[in-house]
Amino acid sequence: MTIFAAPVFDATVIYEGNELFKGQGAARGWAEKLAKELECEIGVEKVGTGWALTGTVDGEPCKWGILGQRLKRMD
């Protein structure tokens, strides 16, 4: 099963229309799962009042938030 189909049950916040992880610890846990899935480095970044996942995939910088309890690219 792909990580993109797994539900995100952690607390979230809305900042500028994006749903983000409320806590850094929860974001780091999902960053580790996403890194394994994509086989690349994934970190976390404070965005307003929440935390987003960040990394570079195929040479492109990417950020992920949450949409409907699933991970979603923010760009």
N, C-alpha and C positions, 0 to 999 in steps of 0.2 A: 504494500500500500504506500502511495506517495505521501509525503509530509503535507502536501497541499490539500489533501482530502481529510486530514486529521482535524478534529474539532479543537479549538482553542478555548479552554474553559477558565483561563486566568482572568482576573479583573482587568478591565479596559477603561480608557478615557478617550474623549473626543477632543481633538485639537485641530482647529482650522479645517473642519470637515473630514479629518482622518481619524479612524479608530486605531488607537495605539495601546501597547502594553502599559499598565499602570505602574508596575514595578520593574526595576532593573533586573532583579533575580529571575523573574518569569521570562523577560526578554532574552536573557543569557541562555536560559534553558532551551528556548525555541531556536536561538541562534546556533546552538550546538547541533540540534536535530537538522536544521536547514543546511548547515555546513556538510554534514554527512551525506545528505540527499544530493547536494549539488557538487560535492567534492571540491570545495573551495573555502577560503577564509570568510567567515561571517562574524560581524561584531554587532554591537548595539550602540545607539546614539540617542541622547536626550533630544527630544523634539517638543518644545513647549512644555506641556504638563505630562507628557508620556514618553515612552521609549519605542524606537523603531529598530528593526534589524537592518544592517547595512553590509554591503559587500560589492565585489566586482565580479560580474559573470560575463564571460566571452568579451572581456575588455571594456564592458560598460558598467559604470557605477550604478548600483541599484539600492532602493530602500523598500522594505516591506512593512506593511501595517496589517490590520485585520479588517475583514469584511464578512459579515455574516458568520462569525465563528470560524473563518478560514483565513490562512495567510494570503495577502494580496500585495502585489507590487504597487507602490505609490506613484510611480511615474507613468 
